[in-house]
Amino acid sequence: MPKPASASNLRRFGPLLLAVLAFLVFRAVTSDDGAQDITPGQCVTADPARDVRAVDCSDPSALGKVVFVQREAFTDDSSVRRICSDHGSTRAFTSAASQGGTGTVVCVVPLS
């Protein structure tokens, strides 16, 4: 008596599917969004290793003050411009860990 096709396919592709699922879970847990700890009111600078990082506002490398942060936002140019213009900002940083066109948008205004 032949085995059902679905059981045979599951045995054949099951380990591969489990490996792909494990990889996706691992990436979701270990993904480092350089902007994850940024909050409004902080000053930020560009950091090649982590995208953007908080610095003291008196730091000469400070590029501006954060006025708004949106996580899991669309990171295409028009979406970022719209998000930040709604908060009085013309400058933005986006997380490099953007997956599927989404990530963190950090809206910044110049230091006064």
N, C-alpha and C positions, 0 to 999 in steps of 0.2 A: 504494500500500500504506500503510495507516494506521500511525502510530507507536504503540508500546505505551503504554498508559495510565500505567504507572509512570514511564517516562522523561519523559513530558510533565509529570506532577505534580512530579517532582523538579526539572525546569527551572523550573517555576512557583513552587514553594515552597522550593526549595533556598536561595536568598539570604536569605529570611526566617528559615529554620531556622538558618543560619549566623550571622545577626545575633543571634538569641536566645541561641545557644550562646556567642557571643563576649561578650555582656552578662553572662551567668551566670558565666563564667570571670573576667571583670573584677571583678565583685562579690565573688567568693570570694577573689580575690587582694588586693583593696584594702579589704575590710571591716575596720573598726577596732573591735576589741573592747577597750573601755576597761580591762578587767580582765586583759588578756593578760599583763602583766608582773608581776602581783601573785603573791607567794609566801607560804607560811605563815611566821609570825614577824614579818612587816612590820606596821606600823600603817597604817591607811587613813583617808581622808576622802572624803566625797561631793563630786563635781566635776560640775556641771551639763554641762560640755562633754564629759567623758569617763567618766561614770558614777561611777567610783571610782578613786582614785589613791593611791599609796603616799606617806606622809609620815613624818617623824621622829616617834618616839613622844612626844617632848617638845613637839611642835607643838600649840598650843591647839585646832587644828581636827581633831586625831586623834579618830576615833570609836570606835576599838577596835583590837585586835590580831587578825590573821588566824590562824585555827587550821587551816583546810582550804580548798582550792581544787579544784573539779571542773569541768573543761572539757567542753563538748558534753553537758551535763546537761539534763534537762527543767527548765524554769524556771517551771512552774506552782507556785502557792502550796503545795500539799500536798507536792510533790516536794522543793521547797527546804526546807521545814520538816523533812522526814524526813532529808534529807542533813545538814543542820546539827545537828539534835538528836543524830544518831549521833556527832557530834564535839564535843558539849558546848556548842553555841552556840545562842542564841535569836535572833540577829541575822544578817541576810544581805544581800548585795548581789548583783544579777544584772546581766549585761551587757545593755545596751540594743540591742546588735546581734543579739539573739536572733532566729533565723530558724527558722520551723517549730516553735516551741516549745522550742528548745534554745539554750543559750548557756553562759556561765561563771557558776558559783555561787561566791561568796566568803563563807565563814562566819567570823564575827567574835565575839570575846568582849570585854567591857568591859576598859578599862585598870585595873590595880590601883593 
